[in-house]
Amino acid sequence: MEPQEERETQVAAWLKKIFGDHPIPQYEVNPRTTEILHHLSERNRVRDRDVYLVIEDLKQKASEYESEGATFSQRHGCFSVSSVLSSTIRETGKIKATDYTFEEKIGVLFRLNAESVSCSSEN
């Protein structure tokens, strides 16, 4: 088990990271509050790691989907992912994919689906 002072230092560092430039709310520093906050900081660290892994996985999948879309477009000559994304950027005025709302992302998927359906009926 870690010494109490070390845990207090870890908790203080975690709170500073969480609150950033805002003042850290006052709390009573005692073994119980330190233990609770230390437990929360550990859970937060694990959750942050899990979220990071999910983000990296989604980035990889997005890259794979873009590649598959380009391959599909080359084979079928129906649509390109970049043209759909460009039209979405023009309509929404947003550039980064992370700025899209859920509804905008669904709109892109519907457009992709509609274009692929129209392509399959043409061929």
N, C-alpha and C positions, 0 to 999 in steps of 0.2 A: 504494500500500500504506500502511496505517495505521502510525503510529509505535508502537513496542513498548509505551511507557508508556500510550498510549491504549487499546491492546488489554488490557493488564493491568487498567486501570481498568474497562473494560467487563466483563471476566471477573469481577472482584471484585463488581461490582454485580449481575451475573447470579447468581452463587453466593449472594449475600445474599438475593436474591429467591427462589431455589429452596429454600434451607434455612430461610428465615424466622427464627423465634426460636431455632432450634437452632444450635449452633456449626458453623462451616464447618470441615470437616476440613483439617488442615494438608497442604500440598502444596509441592513445590519450585517456586519461581517462576523459571523460565528460559524462553528463547524457545520451546523445544519444548513444554513443558507449557502455556504460554500459548497457543500456536498450536492445540493440541489442544482445550483448553477453549473457546477462542474459536470454533472450528469447531462444537463441540457446542452452544454458546449460539446460534449462528446457525441450526443445524438445529432446535433447540428453538423458536426464535422462529417459524420457518416452519411447523413442526408445530402450534404454538399457533394461528397464523393459520388454518391449514387446518381445525383442529377447530372454531374459532369459526365459520367459514363453514358447516360441516356442521350445527352446532347451530342456526344461524339458519335454514338451509334446512329442518331438521326442524320448527322452530317454525312456519314459514310453512305447511308441509304439514299440520301438525296443525290449524292454524287453518282451512285449506281443507277438510280432512276434516270438522271439526266443522260448518262451514257446509253442506257437502254432506249431512251426516247430518241436520241440521235441515231442510233442503229436502226430503230423502227422507221424513222423518217427517211433514212437513206434507202431502206429496202422498199418502202411503200410510197414514198414521195407525197405523203398526205399533209403532214403538218410538222412543224418543228417546235420543240419545247421553248426555244428562245423567242419565237414569234408570239407564243401565248404569254410568256412572262413579260415581254416587252409591252404588249397591249395592256396587261394588268398594271404595269408600272405607269403607263401613260394615264390610265383611268384613275388610279389611286394616288398618283403622285409620290409614291414611295419607292425606295430603291432596295433597302435591305429586306430580305425575306422575313427576318424576325419582327419587322414592323407591321406585317400583315395581320389583320384581324382574322378570327376564325372564319367569318363569313367570306372574306376575300380569298382565303385559301380554298374554301369549298367551291367558290366561283371558278377558280383556276381549274380545279378538278373536273367540274361540270363542262367547262370549255374543252378541256382535253378529251373528255369522254365524247362530247358532241362531235368534235372534229374527227375522232377515230371512227365513230359510227358512220359519219358521212363518207369517210374514206372507204370503209368496208363495203358500202352500198355501191360506190363508184367502180370498184375493182371486180 
